[in-house]
Every structure is written in structure tokens, then in C-alpha cells.
Amino acid sequence: QTRTCDDQAGTLRQGLGLSDVRDPDVVLALPPSAPRMAPNRFMEWLGRSVLRLGGWRMVGEFPDLPKFVLIAAPHSSNWDGVWGAAVKLGMGVKLSILGKDALVKAPLFGPLAKWQGVIGVDRSAAHGVVEQATMAIRNADRMWFTIAPEGTRKWVERWKPGFWHIARNAGVPVVPAYFDYANKVIGIGPLFELTGDMHADIARIQRWYAPYKGRNHDVLQPAD
């Protein structure tokens, strides 16, 4: 199976006139504690190729922790999903996201969704989405739970605080990832340990995002 994937990758590279894209400047190395997908060299090559063709690369470093909440901002375009998916494939990392419970229970798509890290949540449940996500992190040996705090591609006046509640309740830190379209960079920032002051924590993280330019808008900056 591995040989077949390598052969496919080589054929596509030759057809597109590309060299091997296993370049450390394109994606970041994963630390030992990272949750990983099953190795697939073809999919890794595909993700790295998309980034290379688009002129994108990654900077920064992931903390060597088995569990944290990874937030992504500014989220201002459907293209964020394209580059984000390419990064996920290129690194071979397993990122967990929220999805409708019916999605992961679907006969055909459900197993694929769960394999890719989708966590099914019942939005009508009495204990709520935040508690379901919190329990998923607590019960996992390794989980990089990923969420966009803006909650939409449109410009918003405030971030949704769900990510803060999930991280705080699960007892894990927050790690910021950013899309910087001005430099075609997807970056990983420093680890943020949360305090009991939600508004101060969110403002502190938003200020950190100030230099980075989204495709259609930047991260909202706090007034104070």
C-alpha cells in the first residue's frame, strides 16, 4: 500500500513538473505527543503540494502536549479551509472538530468523519455543546481540539467564548494558529494558559493576533 502511494505521488510530481515537496519550510514537524493520522505519504505529498503551488508555508512550533485547544483566526474566507486542509494533510496530524451528531452516525459518511476527527455533538442535549466537547477532551488520551473563535467568515464584533469555556473546563491551554495572507503564512503562536478572567484572557489573545492579515478582514481588537 505504501509503495503504491509513493508511486502515485511520483507519477503526479513528474506530470506536474514538481520536485519532492517534503520541505521543512512548507509544514512544521509534529512533536512526539501530537495526535496523528495513519501514515499516508501520498496524502502528505498532496497537502504539501497544494501549499507549495499556492505559495504558502508554515512558521512557528507546536507545543509537545497531547491535548490543547487550537484556535484559528482570522477566519474570513472559504480559502482558509483550503489552506487549513492542506496543512492537515501535509503534516498528517489528527485535528478534532465539532460536527452534528447525525453526521457521525450516518452509515456511509459517519466512519470517515470520525476517522478525520469529527466529534458528534447533540445540540439539543441538556448538558450543552461546551460540556460535550469538554468531556471529549477529558476522555481522550490525545486531542488537539480545533475551533474558529469568530464562528463565521463575516466580521464580528466579538468572539464566541465557547473555546475559552471548553479549554478552561477541560484544564488545557489554548494555542493560536493564524492565517496571514499578506505573507502567505500559516503560523502557530505561543501557548496561552487561561486564568479565571474570561474577558481578559480573550482580549490578551486578540491583541496577539493584531499583526496578522486575513483575506477579507483581520482579528477584532479589544477596545481597552
PEHUBEL-V402678 format. One line per field, one symbol per residue. phi: phi as a letter, one per 40 degrees, with the letter a starting at -180 (. if undefined). psi: psi as a letter, one per 40 degrees, with the letter a starting at -180 (. if undefined). burial: + if it has 9 or more other ideal C-beta (glycine too) atoms within 8 Angstrom, else -. A space follows every 10 residues. Layout:
phi->???
psi->???
burial->???
//
This chain:
phi->.ccccccccc ccccccgbcc ccbcccbccc cdcccbccda cccccccccc ccccgcabbh acccbcaacb bbacbbaccd cccccccdcc cgccbcbcac dcccccdccd cccccchcbc bccccccgcd cccdcccdcc caabcbaccc gacccbcacc cdcccccccc gbcbbcbbbb ccbfbbbbcc cbccbcbccc cccccccccd ccbccbabcd bccc
psi->dddddddddd dddddefiih egheediiih ideihiihhg dddddddddd dddeeiiiia hiigidhihh ihihheiddd dddddddddd dfihhhiiii dddeehdddd dddddeehhh iheeideidd ddddddddei dhhghhihdd eieihieiih edddddddde fiihhhiihg ddefhhihai hhhiaegddd dddddddded ehhideiahh hid.
burial->----++-++- -++------- +----+++-+ +--+++---+ ++++++++++ ++-+-+++-- -++-+-++++ +++++++--+ -+++++++++ +++++++-+- +-++-+---+ --++--++++ +-------++ ++++-++--+ -++++++-++ --+--+--+- -+++++++++ -+++++++++ ---++++++- ++-+---+-- ++++++++++ -+-+---+++ ----
//
